[in-house]
């Protein structure tokens, strides 16, 4: 009887290893393991991994699904199987929280030395909170509502159709956010950032990459230490700052506060709400709709204007200060080089 049990256990282990080898050879095309839980029991997700990717989507029906993928692009299935023995996969639900983690069984100096990619694809109800961490791979979130906190040491971040409180950071990868709203805070230590079709309060920061923004309704803060900032079709308020790149803002309806330490600034306003504040050491081009009444203050090494009518104030070669019409929004432009101001 004892020998029969041992034989059964051996067959079970052998089949598991064989299945793993087959999955490893497919290089993340087929999940190594799948677990399911009732969606009604899931209110929060906590997931950690290293090297692989983390994907969290709010498309679950009655069942929440966790898929685990394991691979390495240059290793044989046999070597992947050997290295995998150093890790455990933990997938469980406790008090409404789904825990998903890849953990080393013993002390490993760095995950990078092992080089094994362990990825998770997690499909949950739309209304969940999450806390996701990745030591190097990418993180993707889509179709969610709630409070989302996620961080990776170097991979990219992708956010699609997410509402609520969104806090994401990467130490160097790029960031893309589309179709999302409410409170969005995303930062990278060096990659580029793209944001489009979003609304609410949006805070974007990179230590060196460029920032591109399109079709935003709300308040936007965009900051980079050296890259350029480009924004189109903004309804609300935008604050854009860079330490050296250019700033180009087109079709803006609302308020603008923009500065750069070295590049040029080009701004086209469709409508001004309360203020436009522009400053830099390069050239500035500002276009405002004809007939806009405002309080105007311009200082530069050289000033060029067109379309100014009904102006009351002082005009000099390097400064303009006064009101157009009965006054209104504050227009303040300062440059150590040239300013071109157009009312058209």
SERO-4910 file (N, C-alpha, C, O; in steps of 0.05 Angstrom, whole numbers):
BEGIN
 pado doro    nc1    nc2    nc3   cac1   cac2   cac3    cc1    cc2    cc3    oc1    oc2    oc3
  Unk    A     17    -24      0      0      0      0     17     25      0     12     44    -14
  Unk    A     39     24     17     57     47     18     71     51     -8     74     74    -17
  Unk    A     80     30    -21     93     32    -47     74     43    -68     83     58    -86
  Unk    A     49     36    -67     29     46    -86     26     76    -83     24     90   -103
  Unk    A     25     86    -58     23    116    -53     47    130    -64     45    151    -77
  Unk    A     71    118    -59     96    131    -69     96    132    -99    105    152   -111
  Unk    A     87    110   -112     86    109   -141     67    130   -152     73    144   -171
  Unk    A     44    133   -139     24    153   -147     35    181   -145     31    198   -163
  Unk    A     49    187   -123     62    213   -118     83    219   -140     84    241   -150
  Unk    A     99    198   -146    119    202   -167    107    208   -194    116    226   -208
  Unk    A     86    194   -201     72    200   -226     61    228   -226     63    242   -247
  Unk    A     50    238   -204     39    265   -202     60    286   -207     57    305   -222
  Unk    A     83    282   -193    106    301   -196    116    300   -225    122    321   -236
  Unk    A    119    276   -236    129    273   -263    111    288   -283    121    302   -301
  Unk    A     85    284   -280     66    297   -298     67    327   -295     65    342   -315
  Unk    A     70    337   -270     71    366   -266     96    377   -279     94    399   -292
  Unk    A    118    363   -277    143    373   -290    140    372   -320    150    391   -333
  Unk    A    128    352   -330    124    349   -359    106    372   -370    112    384   -390
  Unk    A     85    377   -355     67    399   -363     81    426   -362     78    442   -380
  Unk    A     98    430   -341    113    455   -339    132    458   -363    135    480   -374
  Unk    A    145    436   -370    164    437   -393    149    445   -418    160    462   -434
  Unk    A    126    434   -423    111    441   -446    103    470   -447    105    484   -467
  Unk    A     94    480   -424     86    508   -422    110    526   -426    108    547   -439
  Unk    A    133    519   -414    157    536   -416    165    539   -445    175    560   -453
  Unk    A    162    518   -460    171    519   -488    153    538   -505    162    548   -525
  Unk    A    129    543   -495    111    561   -510    117    590   -503    104    608   -515
  Unk    A    135    596   -484    144    623   -479    121    643   -474    117    662   -489
  Unk    A    106    637   -453     84    655   -443     60    656   -461     43    674   -458
  Unk    A     57    638   -481     34    639   -497     11    624   -484    -13    630   -489
  Unk    A     17    605   -467     -3    590   -452      4    592   -423     27    588   -415
  Unk    A    -16    597   -406    -10    600   -377      0    574   -365    -10    552   -371
  Unk    A     20    576   -348     30    553   -334     10    544   -313      7    520   -308
  Unk    A     -4    563   -301    -24    557   -281    -47    576   -282    -42    600   -287
  Unk    A    -71    567   -276    -94    584   -275   -110    578   -250   -116    555   -243
  Unk    A   -117    600   -236   -134    597   -212   -159    615   -214   -157    637   -226
  Unk    A   -181    605   -204   -206    621   -205   -219    623   -178   -217    606   -161
  Unk    A   -232    647   -174   -246    652   -148   -272    667   -155   -274    680   -175
  Unk    A   -292    664   -138   -317    680   -142   -311    710   -141   -298    719   -123
  Unk    A   -321    724   -161   -316    753   -162   -328    768   -139   -318    789   -131
  Unk    A   -350    758   -128   -363    771   -106   -345    772    -81   -351    788    -63
  Unk    A   -325    755    -80   -307    755    -56   -283    773    -59   -267    774    -40
  Unk    A   -280    787    -82   -256    803    -87   -262    833    -85   -278    843   -100
  Unk    A   -248    846    -67   -251    876    -64   -224    890    -68   -223    914    -73
  Unk    A   -202    875    -65   -175    886    -66   -156    866    -78   -159    842    -76
  Unk    A   -135    877    -91   -114    859   -103    -87    869    -94    -80    893    -95
  Unk    A    -71    849    -86    -43    855    -79    -25    835    -95    -28    811    -91
  Unk    A     -8    846   -112      8    828   -129     37    838   -131     42    862   -132
  Unk    A     56    819   -130     84    826   -133     98    805   -151     91    781   -149
  Unk    A    117    814   -167    133    796   -183    158    811   -191    162    834   -184
  Unk    A    176    797   -205    201    809   -215    208    798   -242    206    773   -246
  Unk    A    215    815   -261    224    805   -287    202    803   -307    205    811   -330
  Unk    A    180    791   -299    157    788   -317    139    812   -316    146    833   -304
  Unk    A    115    810   -328     96    832   -329     73    828   -309     68    805   -301
  Unk    A     60    849   -302     36    848   -286     13    862   -301     15    885   -309
  Unk    A     -9    847   -306    -32    858   -320    -56    854   -303    -63    832   -294
  Unk    A    -71    877   -298    -95    876   -282   -117    889   -298   -116    912   -305
  Unk    A   -139    873   -303   -161    883   -318   -187    878   -303   -190    858   -289
  Unk    A   -206    897   -306   -232    895   -293   -254    883   -310   -276    894   -311
  Unk    A   -248    861   -324   -267    849   -342   -279    823   -332   -292    809   -348
  Unk    A   -276    817   -307   -286    792   -297   -317    791   -296   -330    812   -291
  Unk    A   -327    767   -301   -356    763   -297   -361    752   -269   -354    766   -249
  Unk    A   -372    729   -267   -377    717   -240   -352    706   -228   -351    700   -204
  Unk    A   -331    702   -244   -306    690   -234   -282    709   -239   -279    720   -260
  Unk    A   -266    712   -218   -240    725   -220   -219    704   -228   -219    682   -217
  Unk    A   -202    711   -247   -183    692   -258   -154    702   -255   -149    725   -261
  Unk    A   -136    685   -246   -108    691   -245    -93    672   -263    -94    648   -259
  Unk    A    -79    683   -282    -62    666   -300    -33    672   -295    -25    695   -293
  Unk    A    -17    651   -293     12    653   -287     27    643   -312     22    622   -323
  Unk    A     46    660   -321     62    653   -344     92    653   -336    101    671   -321
  Unk    A    107    633   -345    135    631   -338    151    626   -363    144    609   -380
  Unk    A    174    641   -366    190    637   -390    217    650   -387    223    664   -367
  Unk    A    235    644   -406    260    658   -409    267    654   -439    267    632   -449
  Unk    A    273    676   -452    277    675   -481    301    659   -490    301    648   -512
  Unk    A    321    656   -473    346    643   -482    351    616   -468    371    603   -474
  Unk    A    334    608   -450    339    583   -435    322    560   -446    301    564   -457
  Unk    A    333    536   -442    318    512   -449    297    507   -429    297    518   -406
  Unk    A    277    491   -436    256    484   -417    267    470   -393    257    474   -370
  Unk    A    288    454   -396    300    440   -374    312    459   -354    308    456   -330
  Unk    A    326    479   -364    339    499   -346    318    516   -332    320    521   -308
  Unk    A    297    524   -346    275    539   -334    262    523   -311    256    533   -290
  Unk    A    259    496   -316    247    479   -296    265    477   -271    255    477   -249
  Unk    A    291    476   -275    310    475   -253    309    501   -236    308    500   -212
  Unk    A    310    524   -250    309    550   -237    283    554   -223    282    566   -201
  Unk    A    261    545   -235    235    549   -223    232    536   -196    216    544   -179
  Unk    A    248    515   -191    247    501   -165    256    520   -142    251    513   -119
  Unk    A    269    542   -149    277    561   -128    255    581   -120    259    598   -103
  Unk    A    231    579   -133    210    598   -128    184    584   -120    180    560   -124
  Unk    A    167    600   -107    140    591   -102    120    611   -114    126    635   -114
  Unk    A     97    601   -122     76    618   -132     53    618   -112     43    596   -105
  Unk    A     46    641   -102     26    643    -81      1    657    -92      3    681    -99
  Unk    A    -21    644    -94    -46    656   -103    -68    648    -84    -75    624    -81
  Unk    A    -80    667    -70   -100    661    -50   -118    686    -45   -110    708    -52
  Unk    A   -141    681    -33   -159    703    -25   -163    702      5   -169    681     17
  Unk    A   -158    725     18   -161    727     47   -177    752     54   -167    774     48
  Unk    A   -199    750     67   -216    773     75   -220    793     53   -217    817     56
  Unk    A   -228    783     30   -234    800      7   -210    810     -9   -214    824    -29
  Unk    A   -186    802     -1   -162    811    -15   -149    788    -30   -144    766    -19
  Unk    A   -145    792    -56   -132    772    -73   -102    777    -71    -92    798    -79
  Unk    A    -87    757    -61    -58    758    -60    -46    742    -82    -53    718    -86
  Unk    A    -28    754    -98    -15    740   -119     15    748   -118     22    771   -119
  Unk    A     32    728   -115     61    734   -112     79    712   -122     72    688   -121
  Unk    A    102    720   -133    123    701   -140    146    706   -120    156    729   -118
  Unk    A    153    686   -105    173    689    -84    195    669    -86    190    646    -93
  Unk    A    220    677    -79    242    657    -78    239    640    -53    232    650    -32
  Unk    A    244    614    -55    243    596    -32    267    600    -13    265    595     11
  Unk    A    289    610    -25    313    614     -9    325    641    -16    316    654    -35
  Unk    A    345    649     -2    358    675     -6    372    675    -33    390    660    -39
  Unk    A    363    694    -51    375    698    -77    385    726    -78    371    745    -71
  Unk    A    410    730    -87    422    757    -86    406    777   -102    398    798    -92
  Unk    A    400    770   -127    383    787   -143    367    769   -162    376    748   -170
  Unk    A    343    778   -168    326    763   -186    339    763   -214    336    744   -229
  Unk    A    353    785   -220    366    787   -246    386    764   -252    390    756   -275
  Unk    A    398    754   -231    418    733   -234    404    707   -244    415    693   -260
  Unk    A    380    703   -234    365    679   -243    352    684   -271    352    666   -287
  Unk    A    343    708   -275    333    715   -301    307    703   -309    299    703   -333
  Unk    A    292    691   -291    267    678   -297    244    699   -298    242    715   -280
  Unk    A    228    698   -319    206    717   -322    180    703   -312    171    684   -323
  Unk    A    169    714   -290    144    704   -279    123    726   -281    125    747   -268
  Unk    A    104    722   -299     84    743   -305     56    735   -295     50    711   -293
  Unk    A     40    755   -288     13    750   -279     -7    766   -296     -3    789   -301
  Unk    A    -28    752   -304    -51    766   -316    -74    761   -298    -83    738   -294
  Unk    A    -85    783   -287   -106    781   -266   -131    794   -276   -131    818   -283
  Unk    A   -153    779   -277   -179    790   -287   -198    791   -263   -205    770   -252
  Unk    A   -206    815   -256   -221    820   -231   -246    836   -238   -250    845   -260
  Unk    A   -264    840   -218   -287    858   -222   -277    886   -226   -255    893   -218
  Unk    A   -292    903   -239   -284    930   -246   -278    947   -221   -259    962   -220
  Unk    A   -295    943   -200   -293    960   -176   -274    945   -155   -284    930   -138
  Unk    A   -248    950   -158   -229    939   -138   -207    959   -133   -202    977   -150
  Unk    A   -194    957   -110   -170    972   -104   -146    953   -109   -149    929   -107
  Unk    A   -123    965   -115   -100    948   -120    -74    960   -109    -72    985   -107
  Unk    A    -55    942   -104    -28    950    -97     -9    931   -111     -8    907   -104
  Unk    A      4    941   -132     20    924   -149     50    933   -149     55    956   -149
  Unk    A     68    913   -148     96    919   -148    111    900   -166    106    875   -166
  Unk    A    129    911   -181    145    895   -200    174    904   -199    179    928   -200
  Unk    A    193    886   -197    221    894   -194    234    900   -220    258    907   -221
  Unk    A    220    898   -243    233    905   -268    216    904   -292    222    916   -312
  Unk    A    194    889   -291    177    886   -315    156    907   -316    155    926   -300
  Unk    A    139    905   -337    118    925   -342     94    920   -325     90    898   -314
  Unk    A     77    941   -322     51    939   -308     30    951   -326     34    973   -337
  Unk    A      7    937   -330    -15    947   -346    -41    945   -330    -47    924   -319
  Unk    A    -56    967   -330    -82    967   -317   -103    976   -337    -98    994   -353
  Unk    A   -127    964   -336   -148    972   -354   -176    965   -343   -179    946   -328
  Unk    A   -195    982   -350   -223    978   -343   -228    974   -313   -241    955   -305
  Unk    A   -217    993   -297   -219    991   -268   -230   1016   -256   -229   1038   -269
  Unk    A   -241   1014   -232   -251   1037   -217   -244   1032   -188   -250   1011   -177
  Unk    A   -231   1052   -175   -224   1049   -147   -198   1063   -141   -192   1084   -154
  Unk    A   -182   1053   -123   -156   1064   -116   -134   1045   -126   -132   1023   -116
  Unk    A   -117   1055   -144    -97   1038   -156    -69   1049   -150    -63   1072   -156
  Unk    A    -53   1033   -137    -25   1040   -131     -6   1019   -143     -9    996   -138
  Unk    A     13   1028   -160     30   1009   -174     57   1022   -179     60   1045   -184
  Unk    A     78   1004   -178    105   1014   -181    122    992   -193    119    968   -186
  Unk    A    141   1000   -211    160    981   -222    188    994   -222    190   1019   -224
  Unk    A    208    978   -220    235    989   -218    247    997   -245    268   1008   -247
  Unk    A    232    990   -267    244    998   -293    226    993   -317    232   1003   -338
  Unk    A    205    977   -315    188    972   -337    169    995   -343    168   1015   -329
  Unk    A    153    991   -364    134   1012   -373    108   1010   -357    102    989   -345
  Unk    A     93   1031   -357     66   1032   -345     46   1039   -366     49   1058   -381
  Unk    A     24   1024   -367      2   1029   -385    -24   1029   -370    -31   1010   -355
  Unk    A    -39   1051   -373    -65   1055   -359    -86   1061   -380    -84   1081   -394
  Unk    A   -107   1044   -381   -128   1048   -400   -156   1046   -387   -162   1026   -374
  Unk    A   -172   1066   -390   -200   1065   -381   -201   1059   -351   -215   1040   -342
  Unk    A   -187   1075   -335   -186   1071   -306   -196   1096   -293   -188   1118   -300
  Unk    A   -214   1094   -273   -226   1116   -259   -220   1114   -229   -218   1092   -218
  Unk    A   -217   1137   -216   -212   1137   -187   -185   1149   -180   -177   1168   -194
  Unk    A   -172   1139   -160   -146   1149   -152   -125   1131   -164   -124   1107   -160
  Unk    A   -108   1143   -181    -88   1128   -196    -60   1139   -189    -53   1162   -195
  Unk    A    -44   1122   -176    -17   1129   -169      3   1109   -180      3   1086   -171
  Unk    A     19   1117   -200     37   1098   -212     65   1110   -215     68   1134   -220
  Unk    A     86   1093   -213    113   1103   -215    131   1081   -227    127   1058   -222
  Unk    A    150   1090   -243    171   1072   -254    198   1086   -252    200   1110   -254
  Unk    A    219   1070   -248    245   1082   -245    258   1089   -271    280   1100   -271
  Unk    A    245   1083   -293    258   1090   -318    242   1084   -344    250   1093   -365
  Unk    A    221   1069   -342    205   1062   -365    187   1084   -374    183   1104   -360
  Unk    A    174   1080   -397    155   1099   -408    128   1095   -395    122   1075   -383
  Unk    A    110   1116   -398     83   1115   -386     63   1123   -408     67   1143   -422
  Unk    A     41   1109   -409     19   1116   -427     -7   1114   -411    -13   1094   -398
  Unk    A    -24   1135   -412    -50   1135   -399    -70   1146   -419    -67   1167   -431
  Unk    A    -92   1130   -423   -113   1138   -442   -140   1132   -429   -144   1113   -414
  Unk    A   -160   1148   -437   -188   1143   -429   -192   1141   -399   -211   1127   -391
  Unk    A   -176   1155   -383   -179   1152   -354   -187   1179   -342   -185   1200   -354
  Unk    A   -195   1178   -316   -206   1202   -304   -203   1202   -274   -196   1182   -261
  Unk    A   -209   1225   -263   -210   1231   -234   -183   1241   -224   -176   1264   -229
  Unk    A   -168   1226   -209   -143   1235   -196   -120   1218   -206   -116   1195   -197
  Unk    A   -105   1229   -225    -84   1213   -239    -56   1225   -232    -51   1248   -237
  Unk    A    -39   1208   -221    -12   1216   -213      8   1195   -224      9   1173   -214
  Unk    A     24   1203   -243     43   1184   -256     70   1197   -259     72   1220   -267
  Unk    A     91   1182   -252    118   1193   -255    138   1171   -263    134   1148   -257
  Unk    A    159   1180   -277    181   1162   -285    207   1177   -281    208   1201   -283
  Unk    A    228   1162   -276    254   1174   -272    268   1181   -297    290   1192   -297
  Unk    A    257   1174   -320    271   1180   -345    256   1175   -371    265   1185   -391
  Unk    A    236   1159   -371    221   1153   -395    202   1175   -404    198   1194   -390
  Unk    A    190   1171   -427    171   1190   -438    143   1184   -427    138   1163   -417
  Unk    A    125   1204   -429     98   1202   -419     79   1211   -441     82   1232   -453
  Unk    A     58   1195   -445     36   1202   -464     10   1200   -449      4   1180   -436
  Unk    A     -7   1221   -452    -33   1222   -439    -53   1232   -459    -49   1253   -472
  Unk    A    -76   1218   -463    -96   1228   -481   -124   1218   -472   -127   1198   -459
  Unk    A   -144   1234   -480   -172   1228   -475   -177   1223   -446   -191   1204   -438
  Unk    A   -167   1241   -429   -170   1238   -400   -183   1263   -388   -185   1284   -401
  Unk    A   -193   1260   -363   -206   1283   -350   -200   1282   -320   -194   1260   -309
  Unk    A   -202   1305   -307   -198   1306   -278   -173   1321   -271   -165   1340   -285
  Unk    A   -160   1313   -249   -135   1324   -240   -112   1305   -249   -111   1282   -240
  Unk    A    -94   1315   -265    -74   1298   -278    -46   1310   -272    -40   1333   -280
  Unk    A    -29   1294   -260     -2   1302   -252     18   1283   -265     18   1259   -259
  Unk    A     34   1294   -284     53   1278   -299     81   1288   -295     86   1312   -297
  Unk    A    100   1271   -288    127   1280   -283    148   1260   -293    144   1236   -289
  Unk    A    169   1269   -306    191   1253   -314    217   1268   -310    218   1292   -311
  Unk    A    238   1253   -304    264   1266   -298    279   1273   -323    300   1286   -321
  Unk    A    269   1265   -346    285   1271   -370    271   1266   -397    279   1278   -417
  Unk    A    250   1250   -397    237   1244   -422    217   1266   -431    213   1285   -416
  Unk    A    206   1263   -454    186   1282   -465    158   1275   -454    153   1253   -445
  Unk    A    140   1295   -456    112   1291   -448     94   1300   -471     97   1322   -481
  Unk    A     75   1283   -478     56   1289   -499     28   1286   -488     22   1265   -477
  Unk    A     11   1306   -492    -15   1307   -480    -35   1314   -502    -30   1332   -517
  Unk    A    -58   1300   -502    -78   1306   -523   -107   1301   -512   -112   1281   -500
  Unk    A   -124   1321   -516   -153   1318   -510   -157   1313   -480   -164   1291   -471
  Unk    A   -151   1334   -464   -154   1332   -435   -174   1353   -425   -174   1376   -434
  Unk    A   -192   1345   -407   -211   1363   -395   -207   1362   -365   -213   1343   -351
  Unk    A   -195   1384   -354   -190   1386   -326   -165   1402   -320   -159   1422   -333
  Unk    A   -150   1393   -300   -126   1407   -291   -102   1389   -296   -101   1366   -287
  Unk    A    -82   1399   -311    -59   1384   -318    -33   1397   -308    -29   1421   -311
  Unk    A    -17   1381   -295     10   1390   -287     30   1371   -301     30   1347   -297
  Unk    A     47   1383   -318     67   1367   -333     94   1378   -328     99   1402   -333
  Unk    A    113   1361   -318    140   1371   -312    161   1351   -321    157   1326   -317
  Unk    A    182   1361   -333    204   1344   -341    230   1360   -337    231   1384   -339
  Unk    A    251   1345   -330    277   1358   -325    293   1365   -350    313   1379   -348
  Unk    A    284   1356   -373    299   1362   -396    285   1358   -423    294   1369   -443
  Unk    A    265   1341   -424    251   1336   -449    231   1358   -457    227   1377   -442
  Unk    A    219   1355   -480    199   1374   -489    171   1367   -479    167   1344   -470
  Unk    A    153   1387   -479    125   1383   -472    108   1392   -495    110   1415   -504
  Unk    A     90   1375   -504     72   1381   -525     43   1375   -516     38   1353   -507
  Unk    A     25   1394   -519     -3   1389   -511    -22   1401   -532    -17   1422   -543
  Unk    A    -43   1386   -538    -63   1395   -557    -91   1390   -546    -96   1370   -533
  Unk    A   -109   1409   -551   -137   1407   -544   -141   1403   -514   -149   1381   -505
  Unk    A   -134   1423   -498   -136   1423   -469   -159   1442   -461   -159   1465   -468
  Unk    A   -178   1432   -446   -199   1448   -435   -197   1448   -405   -203   1428   -391
  Unk    A   -188   1471   -394   -184   1473   -365   -159   1488   -359   -155   1511   -369
  Unk    A   -141   1477   -343   -116   1491   -335    -93   1472   -339    -93   1449   -332
  Unk    A    -72   1483   -351    -47   1468   -355    -23   1483   -345    -19   1507   -351
  Unk    A     -7   1470   -328     18   1480   -319     40   1462   -331     40   1438   -325
  Unk    A     58   1474   -346     78   1458   -360    106   1470   -355    110   1494   -359
  Unk    A    124   1453   -346    151   1463   -340    173   1444   -348    170   1420   -343
  Unk    A    194   1453   -360    217   1437   -367    243   1453   -363    243   1477   -365
  Unk    A    264   1439   -356    289   1452   -350    305   1459   -375    325   1473   -374
  Unk    A    296   1448   -398    313   1453   -422    299   1449   -448    308   1460   -468
  Unk    A    278   1433   -450    264   1428   -475    245   1449   -482    241   1469   -468
  Unk    A    232   1446   -505    212   1465   -515    185   1459   -503    180   1436   -494
  Unk    A    167   1479   -504    139   1475   -496    121   1484   -518    122   1507   -527
  Unk    A    104   1466   -528     85   1473   -549     57   1466   -540     50   1442   -536
  Unk    A     40   1486   -537     12   1482   -528     -7   1493   -549     -5   1517   -556
  Unk    A    -24   1476   -559    -42   1484   -581    -71   1479   -575    -78   1458   -562
  Unk    A    -89   1497   -583   -117   1494   -578   -123   1492   -548   -134   1472   -540
  Unk    A   -116   1512   -533   -120   1512   -505   -143   1531   -498   -144   1554   -506
  Unk    A   -162   1520   -482   -185   1536   -473   -184   1536   -443   -192   1516   -430
  Unk    A   -176   1558   -430   -174   1559   -401   -150   1575   -392   -148   1598   -400
  Unk    A   -133   1563   -376   -110   1577   -364    -84   1562   -371    -84   1538   -374
  Unk    A    -62   1578   -373    -36   1567   -379    -15   1579   -361    -14   1604   -357
  Unk    A      2   1562   -350     26   1571   -336     49   1554   -346     51   1530   -339
  Unk    A     67   1565   -362     88   1549   -375    115   1563   -373    116   1588   -375
  Unk    A    135   1547   -369    162   1558   -368    183   1537   -377    178   1513   -375
  Unk    A    205   1547   -387    228   1530   -394    253   1546   -390    253   1571   -393
  Unk    A    275   1532   -384    300   1546   -380    317   1549   -405    337   1563   -405
  Unk    A    308   1537   -427    325   1538   -450    311   1537   -477    319   1551   -495
  Unk    A    290   1522   -480    276   1519   -506    257   1541   -511    254   1560   -495
  Unk    A    243   1540   -534    223   1560   -541    196   1552   -530    191   1528   -523
  Unk    A    178   1571   -528    150   1567   -520    131   1576   -542    133   1599   -550
  Unk    A    114   1558   -551     93   1565   -570     66   1558   -559     61   1535   -552
  Unk    A     48   1578   -557     22   1574   -545      0   1587   -563      2   1610   -571
  Unk    A    -20   1571   -569    -44   1581   -583    -68   1577   -566    -76   1555   -559
  Unk    A    -81   1600   -558   -104   1599   -541   -129   1600   -557   -132   1617   -575
  Unk    A   -148   1583   -552   -175   1585   -564   -193   1604   -547   -210   1618   -557
  Unk    A   -188   1604   -521   -202   1621   -502   -186   1623   -476   -173   1604   -468
  Unk    A   -186   1647   -464   -172   1651   -439   -192   1654   -416   -210   1671   -418
  Unk    A   -189   1638   -395   -207   1641   -372   -197   1662   -352   -210   1683   -349
  Unk    A   -175   1657   -339   -165   1675   -318   -137   1686   -323   -131   1708   -316
  Unk    A   -120   1669   -334    -92   1678   -337    -77   1661   -358    -84   1639   -365
  Unk    A    -56   1674   -369    -35   1661   -385     -9   1672   -374     -3   1696   -376
  Unk    A      8   1654   -364     34   1662   -353     56   1646   -368     57   1621   -366
  Unk    A     73   1660   -382     95   1647   -398    121   1660   -391    124   1685   -390
  Unk    A    142   1644   -387    169   1655   -381    190   1635   -390    187   1611   -386
  Unk    A    212   1645   -402    235   1629   -409    258   1647   -418    255   1671   -419
  Unk    A    280   1634   -425    303   1649   -435    305   1647   -465    323   1659   -477
  Unk    A    286   1632   -478    285   1630   -507    263   1647   -518    252   1665   -504
  Unk    A    255   1642   -543    234   1657   -556    206   1647   -546    203   1624   -538
  Unk    A    187   1665   -547    159   1659   -540    141   1669   -562    142   1692   -570
  Unk    A    123   1651   -571    102   1658   -590     75   1652   -577     69   1630   -569
  Unk    A     58   1673   -575     32   1670   -562     11   1681   -580     12   1704   -589
  Unk    A     -9   1664   -586    -32   1672   -602    -57   1671   -585    -63   1652   -572
  Unk    A    -72   1694   -586    -97   1697   -570   -119   1705   -589   -114   1720   -607
  Unk    A   -144   1695   -585   -166   1703   -603   -170   1733   -604   -169   1747   -584
  Unk    A   -174   1743   -628   -179   1772   -632   -203   1780   -616   -223   1766   -614
  Unk    A   -202   1804   -605   -224   1815   -589   -223   1807   -560   -241   1815   -545
  Unk    A   -203   1792   -552   -201   1784   -524   -193   1809   -507   -172   1821   -513
  Unk    A   -208   1816   -487   -200   1837   -469   -184   1825   -446   -190   1803   -437
  Unk    A   -163   1840   -437   -145   1828   -417   -128   1850   -405   -126   1872   -415
  Unk    A   -114   1843   -383    -93   1858   -372    -67   1847   -383    -62   1823   -381
  Unk    A    -50   1864   -395    -27   1855   -410     -1   1865   -398      2   1889   -393
  Unk    A     18   1847   -394     45   1854   -385     65   1837   -400     66   1812   -397
  Unk    A     81   1850   -417    100   1835   -433    128   1848   -430    131   1872   -431
  Unk    A    148   1831   -425    176   1841   -423    194   1822   -438    192   1798   -435
  Unk    A    211   1834   -455    229   1817   -471    251   1835   -483    250   1859   -482
  Unk    A    271   1822   -495    293   1836   -508    282   1849   -534    291   1870   -542
  Unk    A    263   1835   -547    249   1846   -570    220   1837   -571    215   1814   -565
  Unk    A    202   1855   -577    174   1848   -577    162   1854   -604    165   1875   -616
  Unk    A    147   1834   -614    132   1838   -639    102   1833   -634     95   1813   -621
  Unk    A     85   1850   -643     56   1847   -638     40   1850   -664     50   1862   -684
  Unk    A     17   1839   -664     -2   1841   -686    -30   1838   -676    -36   1820   -660
  Unk    A    -48   1855   -686    -76   1853   -680    -85   1865   -654   -108   1861   -646
  Unk    A    -68   1880   -640    -76   1892   -615    -94   1917   -621    -86   1934   -636
  Unk    A   -117   1918   -609   -136   1940   -612   -147   1949   -585   -149   1933   -567
  Unk    A   -153   1974   -584   -165   1986   -560   -147   1982   -536   -156   1974   -514
  Unk    A   -121   1987   -540   -101   1984   -518    -98   2010   -502    -98   2032   -514
  Unk    A    -97   2008   -476    -93   2031   -458    -70   2024   -440    -71   2007   -423
  Unk    A    -48   2039   -443    -24   2034   -426      1   2045   -438      1   2063   -455
  Unk    A     23   2033   -430     50   2041   -439     62   2020   -458     62   1996   -452
  Unk    A     74   2030   -480     87   2013   -499    116   2022   -503    120   2045   -511
  Unk    A    135   2005   -499    163   2011   -504    175   1989   -521    162   1969   -526
  Unk    A    200   1992   -528    213   1972   -545    216   1945   -531    215   1924   -544
  Unk    A    219   1945   -505    223   1920   -490    201   1915   -469    204   1896   -453
  Unk    A    180   1930   -469    158   1924   -450    132   1935   -460    131   1956   -473
  Unk    A    111   1921   -453     83   1930   -458     68   1925   -432     69   1903   -421
  Unk    A     54   1946   -422     39   1943   -398     14   1960   -399     15   1984   -402
  Unk    A     -9   1947   -396    -34   1962   -397    -58   1943   -400    -56   1919   -394
  Unk    A    -80   1954   -410   -105   1938   -413   -114   1939   -442   -110   1959   -456
  Unk    A   -126   1917   -451   -141   1917   -476   -170   1917   -470   -180   1900   -455
  Unk    A   -184   1937   -480   -212   1941   -473   -214   1949   -444   -200   1967   -435
  Unk    A   -233   1937   -430   -236   1942   -401   -220   1924   -383   -224   1923   -359
  Unk    A   -201   1910   -395   -185   1891   -380   -199   1865   -376   -221   1860   -386
  Unk    A   -186   1847   -361   -197   1820   -357   -176   1801   -348   -162   1806   -328
  Unk    A   -173   1778   -361   -153   1758   -353   -125   1770   -353   -119   1788   -369
  Unk    A   -108   1759   -336    -80   1768   -334    -63   1754   -355    -60   1729   -354
  Unk    A    -51   1769   -373    -33   1758   -393     -5   1768   -386      1   1792   -389
  Unk    A     13   1750   -377     40   1757   -369     60   1741   -384     60   1716   -383
  Unk    A     78   1755   -399     97   1742   -416    125   1754   -411    128   1778   -414
  Unk    A    144   1737   -405    172   1747   -399    192   1729   -413    191   1704   -411
  Unk    A    210   1742   -428    231   1727   -442    256   1744   -444    255   1769   -445
  Unk    A    280   1731   -443    305   1746   -447    312   1749   -476    332   1761   -483
  Unk    A    295   1737   -493    299   1740   -522    274   1753   -535    267   1776   -527
  Unk    A    261   1740   -554    240   1753   -569    212   1742   -560    209   1719   -554
  Unk    A    193   1760   -560    165   1753   -556    149   1762   -580    150   1786   -588
  Unk    A    134   1744   -592    115   1750   -613     87   1746   -602     79   1724   -595
  Unk    A     71   1768   -601     44   1767   -590     24   1773   -611     24   1795   -623
  Unk    A      6   1754   -617    -13   1757   -638    -41   1756   -627    -48   1738   -612
  Unk    A    -58   1774   -636    -87   1773   -630   -100   1767   -657   -102   1785   -674
  Unk    A   -110   1742   -661   -120   1734   -687   -142   1714   -685   -153   1705   -705
***
